[in-house]
Amino acid sequence: MNRNFVFAILATTLSISGIDILIPILPVNFLRITNSPSLMGILMGITSLAAVLLRPISSSFIGKIGLKKSMIFGDLILSIAAFSYFITESFRTLAVLRIFFGVGIILFFVSVWSLIGAIIPSEKRGFALSIYTVAFLFPCFYAPFIGTKLNVDSFVPFLISGLLFLIAAISCFFIDDRGLHSKDGHGFFATLFRRDLFVPGIIIFSIILADASVTVFLPLVALKRFIGDYGLFFTIFSVSTVFFRLYLGRYYTHNNRSRFVIWGMILMFLSFIAVGFANSLPLLLVSGFLYGTGFALTDPNLFVIIIERRRDFSMTQVMAGYGGFFDFGYAAGPLIMGLIYKNFGEFGLYSSASLFVFIGFLISIIYFRASEFQRRHRIIPQAGQAPKKHRNNFCEIL
Protein backbone atom coordinates (compact mmCIF):
# COMPACT_ATOMS: atom_id res chain seq x y z
CA MET A 1 0.00 0.00 0.00
CA ASN A 2 1.41 3.40 -0.96
CA ARG A 3 1.00 6.65 0.96
CA ASN A 4 -1.96 7.86 -1.09
CA PHE A 5 -3.87 4.65 -0.42
CA VAL A 6 -3.22 4.82 3.33
CA PHE A 7 -4.27 8.46 3.72
CA ALA A 8 -7.29 7.92 1.48
CA ILE A 9 -8.40 5.13 3.83
CA LEU A 10 -7.79 7.36 6.87
CA ALA A 11 -9.68 10.34 5.44
CA THR A 12 -12.55 8.14 4.32
CA THR A 13 -12.85 6.40 7.70
CA LEU A 14 -12.93 9.73 9.55
CA SER A 15 -15.44 11.27 7.14
CA ILE A 16 -17.77 8.28 7.26
CA SER A 17 -17.49 8.28 11.06
CA GLY A 18 -18.63 11.90 11.09
CA ILE A 19 -21.63 10.99 8.95
CA ASP A 20 -22.54 7.73 10.71
CA ILE A 21 -22.51 9.14 14.23
CA LEU A 22 -25.40 11.36 13.14
CA ILE A 23 -27.48 8.49 11.71
CA PRO A 24 -29.47 7.92 14.94
CA ILE A 25 -29.42 11.64 15.80
CA LEU A 26 -30.67 13.49 12.72
CA PRO A 27 -34.00 11.66 12.10
CA VAL A 28 -35.10 12.18 15.71
CA ASN A 29 -33.81 15.77 15.74
CA PHE A 30 -35.53 16.65 12.45
CA LEU A 31 -38.77 14.99 13.55
CA ARG A 32 -38.73 17.05 16.75
CA ILE A 33 -38.28 20.29 14.77
CA THR A 34 -40.74 19.56 11.93
CA ASN A 35 -43.24 17.32 13.78
CA SER A 36 -43.83 15.56 10.45
CA PRO A 37 -42.42 12.21 9.16
CA SER A 38 -42.75 13.46 5.58
CA LEU A 39 -40.80 16.68 6.24
CA MET A 40 -38.24 14.66 8.17
CA GLY A 41 -37.86 12.40 5.12
CA ILE A 42 -37.44 15.46 2.88
CA LEU A 43 -34.63 16.80 5.08
CA MET A 44 -32.90 13.43 5.10
CA GLY A 45 -33.15 13.12 1.32
CA ILE A 46 -32.41 16.68 0.24
CA THR A 47 -28.67 16.20 0.80
CA SER A 48 -28.49 13.45 -1.80
CA LEU A 49 -30.81 15.36 -4.12
CA ALA A 50 -28.37 18.29 -4.07
CA ALA A 51 -25.51 15.88 -4.78
CA VAL A 52 -27.44 14.38 -7.71
CA LEU A 53 -28.05 17.79 -9.29
CA LEU A 54 -24.37 18.69 -8.92
CA ARG A 55 -23.07 15.48 -10.49
CA PRO A 56 -22.97 16.76 -14.10
CA ILE A 57 -20.61 19.61 -13.18
CA SER A 58 -18.73 18.02 -10.28
CA SER A 59 -16.10 16.20 -12.33
CA SER A 60 -15.25 19.31 -14.36
CA PHE A 61 -14.90 21.39 -11.20
CA ILE A 62 -12.80 18.71 -9.50
CA GLY A 63 -10.60 18.54 -12.59
CA LYS A 64 -9.87 22.26 -12.30
CA ILE A 65 -9.00 22.38 -8.59
CA GLY A 66 -7.56 18.86 -8.27
CA LEU A 67 -8.53 15.78 -6.30
CA LYS A 68 -6.64 16.77 -3.14
CA LYS A 69 -8.11 20.27 -2.84
CA SER A 70 -11.57 18.97 -3.57
CA MET A 71 -11.31 16.42 -0.76
CA ILE A 72 -10.15 19.11 1.68
CA PHE A 73 -12.89 21.58 0.71
CA GLY A 74 -15.49 18.83 0.95
CA ASP A 75 -14.51 17.90 4.51
CA LEU A 76 -14.43 21.54 5.60
CA ILE A 77 -17.96 22.09 4.30
CA LEU A 78 -19.16 18.95 6.08
CA SER A 79 -17.58 20.15 9.31
CA ILE A 80 -19.26 23.56 9.19
CA ALA A 81 -22.64 21.98 8.43
CA ALA A 82 -22.31 19.50 11.31
CA PHE A 83 -21.54 22.29 13.79
CA SER A 84 -24.50 24.31 12.50
CA TYR A 85 -27.15 21.59 12.89
CA PHE A 86 -27.39 22.18 16.63
CA ILE A 87 -28.20 25.90 16.44
CA THR A 88 -30.82 25.53 13.70
CA GLU A 89 -34.49 25.30 14.62
CA SER A 90 -36.34 25.95 11.33
CA PHE A 91 -37.13 23.70 8.38
CA ARG A 92 -35.87 26.18 5.77
CA THR A 93 -32.51 26.70 7.44
CA LEU A 94 -32.08 22.97 7.92
CA ALA A 95 -32.86 22.46 4.22
CA VAL A 96 -30.06 24.91 3.31
CA LEU A 97 -27.63 23.12 5.62
CA ARG A 98 -28.56 19.77 4.12
CA ILE A 99 -27.84 21.16 0.63
CA PHE A 100 -24.39 22.32 1.74
CA PHE A 101 -23.87 18.91 3.32
CA GLY A 102 -24.55 17.40 -0.11
CA VAL A 103 -21.99 19.73 -1.71
CA GLY A 104 -19.39 18.56 0.80
CA ILE A 105 -20.21 14.91 0.21
CA ILE A 106 -19.91 15.13 -3.55
CA LEU A 107 -16.63 17.07 -3.43
CA PHE A 108 -14.99 14.61 -1.08
CA PHE A 109 -16.34 11.26 -2.27
CA VAL A 110 -16.14 11.78 -6.04
CA SER A 111 -12.53 12.85 -5.55
CA VAL A 112 -11.52 10.03 -3.21
CA TRP A 113 -13.13 7.35 -5.40
CA SER A 114 -11.40 8.79 -8.47
CA LEU A 115 -8.12 8.71 -6.55
CA ILE A 116 -8.62 5.09 -5.51
CA GLY A 117 -9.66 3.99 -8.99
CA ALA A 118 -6.52 5.57 -10.47
CA ILE A 119 -3.93 4.19 -8.03
CA ILE A 120 -5.06 0.56 -7.67
CA PRO A 121 -3.24 -1.87 -10.03
CA SER A 122 -5.59 -3.90 -12.23
CA GLU A 123 -4.23 -7.26 -11.02
CA LYS A 124 -5.05 -6.37 -7.39
CA ARG A 125 -8.26 -4.46 -8.03
CA GLY A 126 -10.74 -6.87 -6.47
CA PHE A 127 -8.92 -7.38 -3.18
CA ALA A 128 -7.70 -3.77 -2.90
CA LEU A 129 -11.24 -2.48 -3.44
CA SER A 130 -12.47 -4.83 -0.73
CA ILE A 131 -9.84 -3.43 1.65
CA TYR A 132 -10.67 0.18 0.80
CA THR A 133 -14.43 -0.23 1.11
CA VAL A 134 -13.86 -1.45 4.66
CA ALA A 135 -13.08 2.21 5.39
CA PHE A 136 -16.69 2.97 4.51
CA LEU A 137 -18.06 0.23 6.71
CA PHE A 138 -15.69 0.10 9.67
CA PRO A 139 -17.30 3.21 11.26
CA CYS A 140 -20.58 1.32 11.46
CA PHE A 141 -18.92 -0.80 14.16
CA TYR A 142 -19.06 2.09 16.56
CA ALA A 143 -20.43 5.38 15.17
CA PRO A 144 -24.21 4.67 15.02
CA PHE A 145 -24.08 2.81 18.34
CA ILE A 146 -22.27 5.77 19.96
CA GLY A 147 -24.89 8.05 18.42
CA THR A 148 -27.69 6.13 20.14
CA LYS A 149 -25.96 6.73 23.50
CA LEU A 150 -25.64 10.49 23.03
CA ASN A 151 -28.29 13.02 23.95
CA VAL A 152 -30.03 14.22 20.79
CA ASP A 153 -30.72 17.56 22.46
CA SER A 154 -27.07 18.28 23.27
CA PHE A 155 -24.24 19.74 21.20
CA VAL A 156 -21.95 16.74 21.83
CA PRO A 157 -22.86 14.54 18.80
CA PHE A 158 -22.58 17.51 16.41
CA LEU A 159 -19.28 18.57 17.98
CA ILE A 160 -17.81 15.06 17.59
CA SER A 161 -19.03 14.83 14.00
CA GLY A 162 -17.57 18.23 13.04
CA LEU A 163 -14.20 17.44 14.62
CA LEU A 164 -13.98 14.16 12.72
CA PHE A 165 -14.48 16.02 9.44
CA LEU A 166 -11.76 18.52 10.40
CA ILE A 167 -9.25 15.76 11.17
CA ALA A 168 -10.14 14.11 7.84
CA ALA A 169 -9.41 17.37 6.03
CA ILE A 170 -6.00 17.57 7.71
CA SER A 171 -5.15 14.01 6.65
CA CYS A 172 -5.88 14.94 3.01
CA PHE A 173 -2.93 17.34 3.02
CA PHE A 174 -0.59 14.31 2.91
CA ILE A 175 -2.04 13.01 -0.38
CA ASP A 176 -0.18 13.59 -3.65
CA ASP A 177 -2.62 13.85 -6.57
CA ARG A 178 -0.20 14.97 -9.29
CA GLY A 179 -0.93 13.29 -12.62
CA LEU A 180 -3.92 11.30 -11.34
CA HIS A 181 -6.79 13.22 -12.93
CA SER A 182 -7.77 11.70 -16.30
CA LYS A 183 -8.95 13.85 -19.19
CA ASP A 184 -12.59 13.68 -20.24
CA GLY A 185 -13.42 13.28 -23.92
CA HIS A 186 -17.07 12.23 -23.68
CA GLY A 187 -18.95 14.34 -21.14
CA PHE A 188 -21.04 13.38 -18.13
CA PHE A 189 -24.24 12.22 -19.81
CA ALA A 190 -22.50 10.20 -22.53
CA THR A 191 -20.66 8.42 -19.73
CA LEU A 192 -23.75 8.03 -17.56
CA PHE A 193 -25.91 6.35 -20.20
CA ARG A 194 -23.39 3.75 -21.27
CA ARG A 195 -24.89 0.32 -20.65
CA ASP A 196 -21.92 -0.85 -18.56
CA LEU A 197 -22.41 2.09 -16.18
CA PHE A 198 -26.15 2.68 -16.36
CA VAL A 199 -27.31 -0.88 -15.66
CA PRO A 200 -24.97 -1.52 -12.68
CA GLY A 201 -26.05 1.91 -11.47
CA ILE A 202 -29.73 0.91 -11.60
CA ILE A 203 -28.91 -2.25 -9.63
CA ILE A 204 -27.17 -0.29 -6.88
CA PHE A 205 -29.97 2.29 -6.96
CA SER A 206 -32.51 -0.42 -6.12
CA ILE A 207 -30.41 -1.39 -3.08
CA ILE A 208 -29.95 2.18 -1.83
CA LEU A 209 -33.66 2.85 -2.29
CA ALA A 210 -34.44 -0.07 0.01
CA ASP A 211 -31.62 0.94 2.36
CA ALA A 212 -33.61 4.01 3.48
CA SER A 213 -36.02 1.68 5.27
CA VAL A 214 -33.26 0.89 7.79
CA THR A 215 -30.88 3.87 7.79
CA VAL A 216 -33.69 6.43 8.08
CA PHE A 217 -36.72 4.64 9.51
CA LEU A 218 -35.27 1.80 11.60
CA PRO A 219 -34.80 4.10 14.64
CA LEU A 220 -38.51 5.01 14.52
CA VAL A 221 -39.68 1.44 13.88
CA ALA A 222 -37.42 -0.03 16.59
CA LEU A 223 -38.65 2.46 19.17
CA LYS A 224 -42.25 1.69 18.22
CA ARG A 225 -41.57 -2.04 18.63
CA PHE A 226 -39.70 -1.42 21.93
CA ILE A 227 -36.46 -2.91 20.56
CA GLY A 228 -33.57 -1.55 22.59
CA ASP A 229 -30.01 -1.11 21.30
CA TYR A 230 -31.23 -1.16 17.70
CA GLY A 231 -27.95 0.53 16.76
CA LEU A 232 -26.40 -2.95 16.99
CA PHE A 233 -28.12 -3.68 13.67
CA PHE A 234 -25.58 -1.41 11.99
CA THR A 235 -22.76 -2.95 14.03
CA ILE A 236 -23.68 -6.48 12.89
CA PHE A 237 -24.06 -5.18 9.35
CA SER A 238 -20.52 -3.81 9.50
CA VAL A 239 -19.01 -6.92 11.10
CA SER A 240 -20.48 -9.25 8.49
CA THR A 241 -19.75 -7.09 5.47
CA VAL A 242 -16.18 -6.29 6.59
CA PHE A 243 -15.43 -9.95 7.30
CA PHE A 244 -16.76 -11.24 3.99
CA ARG A 245 -15.20 -8.42 1.98
CA LEU A 246 -11.78 -9.25 3.41
CA TYR A 247 -12.21 -13.02 3.35
CA LEU A 248 -13.81 -13.35 -0.09
CA GLY A 249 -12.10 -10.35 -1.70
CA ARG A 250 -9.09 -12.45 -2.73
CA TYR A 251 -11.44 -14.80 -4.59
CA TYR A 252 -13.21 -12.10 -6.60
CA THR A 253 -12.13 -12.45 -10.24
CA HIS A 254 -13.26 -11.28 -13.63
CA ASN A 255 -14.95 -14.65 -14.23
CA ASN A 256 -17.05 -14.91 -11.07
CA ARG A 257 -18.08 -11.32 -10.27
CA SER A 258 -21.58 -11.75 -11.72
CA ARG A 259 -22.30 -14.80 -9.54
CA PHE A 260 -21.25 -12.96 -6.40
CA VAL A 261 -23.50 -10.01 -7.33
CA ILE A 262 -26.53 -12.27 -7.84
CA TRP A 263 -26.02 -14.20 -4.59
CA GLY A 264 -25.61 -10.91 -2.75
CA MET A 265 -28.92 -9.63 -4.12
CA ILE A 266 -30.68 -12.78 -2.89
CA LEU A 267 -29.28 -12.37 0.63
CA MET A 268 -30.29 -8.71 0.78
CA PHE A 269 -33.80 -9.57 -0.41
CA LEU A 270 -34.11 -12.02 2.49
CA SER A 271 -32.69 -9.47 4.94
CA PHE A 272 -35.43 -6.90 4.33
CA ILE A 273 -38.07 -9.57 4.73
CA ALA A 274 -36.48 -10.45 8.09
CA VAL A 275 -36.51 -6.80 9.21
CA GLY A 276 -40.21 -6.61 8.43
CA PHE A 277 -40.91 -9.48 10.85
CA ALA A 278 -38.36 -8.48 13.50
CA ASN A 279 -40.13 -7.82 16.78
CA SER A 280 -37.08 -8.66 18.87
CA LEU A 281 -33.39 -7.75 18.86
CA PRO A 282 -32.08 -11.24 17.88
CA LEU A 283 -34.12 -11.38 14.66
CA LEU A 284 -33.14 -7.79 13.87
CA LEU A 285 -29.48 -8.77 14.21
CA VAL A 286 -29.99 -11.77 11.90
CA SER A 287 -31.37 -9.41 9.27
CA GLY A 288 -28.35 -7.14 9.76
CA PHE A 289 -26.05 -10.11 9.18
CA LEU A 290 -27.85 -11.07 5.96
CA TYR A 291 -27.82 -7.48 4.73
CA GLY A 292 -24.12 -7.03 5.48
CA THR A 293 -23.15 -10.30 3.84
CA GLY A 294 -25.20 -9.60 0.72
CA PHE A 295 -23.80 -6.09 0.41
CA ALA A 296 -20.25 -7.47 0.76
CA LEU A 297 -20.86 -9.73 -2.24
CA THR A 298 -22.60 -7.21 -4.47
CA ASP A 299 -21.12 -3.76 -3.91
CA PRO A 300 -17.36 -4.28 -4.55
CA ASN A 301 -17.98 -6.50 -7.59
CA LEU A 302 -20.32 -4.00 -9.23
CA PHE A 303 -17.75 -1.27 -8.64
CA VAL A 304 -14.93 -3.27 -10.23
CA ILE A 305 -17.16 -4.18 -13.18
CA ILE A 306 -17.70 -0.53 -14.12
CA ILE A 307 -13.96 0.18 -13.78
CA GLU A 308 -12.98 -2.83 -15.91
CA ARG A 309 -15.46 -1.83 -18.63
CA ARG A 310 -14.90 1.94 -18.66
CA ARG A 311 -12.50 1.81 -21.64
CA ASP A 312 -11.36 5.37 -22.54
CA PHE A 313 -13.91 7.16 -20.38
CA SER A 314 -12.64 9.52 -17.68
CA MET A 315 -12.30 7.89 -14.26
CA THR A 316 -13.69 11.02 -12.59
CA GLN A 317 -16.73 11.06 -14.89
CA VAL A 318 -17.33 7.36 -14.30
CA MET A 319 -17.11 7.85 -10.53
CA ALA A 320 -19.37 10.90 -10.73
CA GLY A 321 -21.92 8.96 -12.77
CA TYR A 322 -21.87 5.82 -10.65
CA GLY A 323 -21.98 7.84 -7.45
CA GLY A 324 -25.00 9.65 -8.87
CA PHE A 325 -27.02 6.46 -8.56
CA PHE A 326 -26.08 6.27 -4.88
CA ASP A 327 -27.03 9.92 -4.37
CA PHE A 328 -30.30 9.57 -6.28
CA GLY A 329 -31.14 6.54 -4.16
CA TYR A 330 -30.28 8.39 -0.96
CA ALA A 331 -32.38 11.35 -2.14
CA ALA A 332 -35.41 9.39 -3.36
CA GLY A 333 -35.29 6.68 -0.69
CA PRO A 334 -36.33 8.77 2.33
CA LEU A 335 -39.01 10.53 0.28
CA ILE A 336 -40.52 7.36 -1.17
CA MET A 337 -40.14 5.32 2.00
CA GLY A 338 -41.54 8.20 4.05
CA LEU A 339 -44.71 8.22 1.96
CA ILE A 340 -44.98 4.43 2.09
CA TYR A 341 -44.47 4.39 5.86
CA LYS A 342 -47.04 7.15 6.36
CA ASN A 343 -49.73 5.42 4.28
CA PHE A 344 -48.99 1.69 4.69
CA GLY A 345 -47.07 1.42 7.95
CA GLU A 346 -44.22 -0.92 8.78
CA PHE A 347 -45.50 -3.82 6.66
CA GLY A 348 -45.68 -1.68 3.53
CA LEU A 349 -42.27 -0.17 4.30
CA TYR A 350 -40.34 -3.43 4.37
CA SER A 351 -42.44 -5.18 1.73
CA SER A 352 -41.54 -2.33 -0.64
CA ALA A 353 -37.86 -2.54 0.34
CA SER A 354 -37.85 -6.27 -0.48
CA LEU A 355 -39.57 -5.58 -3.79
CA PHE A 356 -37.01 -2.96 -4.82
CA VAL A 357 -34.14 -5.38 -4.16
CA PHE A 358 -35.94 -8.16 -6.04
CA ILE A 359 -36.30 -5.88 -9.07
CA GLY A 360 -32.56 -5.18 -8.90
CA PHE A 361 -31.98 -8.94 -8.71
CA LEU A 362 -33.96 -9.51 -11.92
CA ILE A 363 -32.12 -6.68 -13.70
CA SER A 364 -28.75 -8.13 -12.68
CA ILE A 365 -29.65 -11.55 -14.11
CA ILE A 366 -30.77 -10.03 -17.43
CA TYR A 367 -27.68 -7.80 -17.62
CA PHE A 368 -25.15 -10.55 -16.95
CA ARG A 369 -26.90 -12.99 -19.28
CA ALA A 370 -26.93 -10.37 -22.05
CA SER A 371 -23.25 -9.54 -21.44
CA GLU A 372 -22.31 -13.22 -21.59
CA PHE A 373 -24.31 -13.71 -24.78
CA GLN A 374 -22.61 -10.70 -26.36
CA ARG A 375 -19.18 -11.97 -25.34
CA ARG A 376 -19.77 -15.44 -26.81
CA HIS A 377 -21.25 -14.17 -30.06
CA ARG A 378 -18.95 -11.22 -30.62
CA ILE A 379 -18.23 -10.84 -34.33
CA ILE A 380 -14.48 -10.83 -35.06
CA PRO A 381 -13.77 -8.83 -38.25
CA GLN A 382 -11.80 -10.48 -41.02
CA ALA A 383 -8.42 -9.15 -42.08
CA GLY A 384 -8.77 -5.79 -43.76
CA GLN A 385 -12.31 -5.30 -42.44
CA ALA A 386 -12.92 -2.45 -40.02
CA PRO A 387 -14.52 -3.47 -36.75
CA LYS A 388 -18.07 -2.39 -36.12
CA LYS A 389 -18.17 0.87 -34.21
CA HIS A 390 -19.49 0.51 -30.70
CA ARG A 391 -22.32 2.84 -29.78
CA ASN A 392 -21.93 4.60 -26.47
CA ASN A 393 -25.44 5.87 -25.93
CA PHE A 394 -28.75 5.08 -24.31
CA CYS A 395 -29.67 2.60 -27.07
CA GLU A 396 -27.10 0.17 -25.60
CA ILE A 397 -29.33 -0.31 -22.60
CA LEU A 398 -32.08 -1.76 -24.76
PyMOL commands that set and color helices and strands:
alter all, ss='L'
color gray80, all
select helices_A, chain A and resi 3-20+26-34+37-65+67-85+91-119+122-141+143-149+156-172+188-192+195-215+218-224+232-251+257-277+281-308+315-376+394-397
alter helices_A, ss='H'
color red, helices_A
deselect
rebuild
show_as cartoon
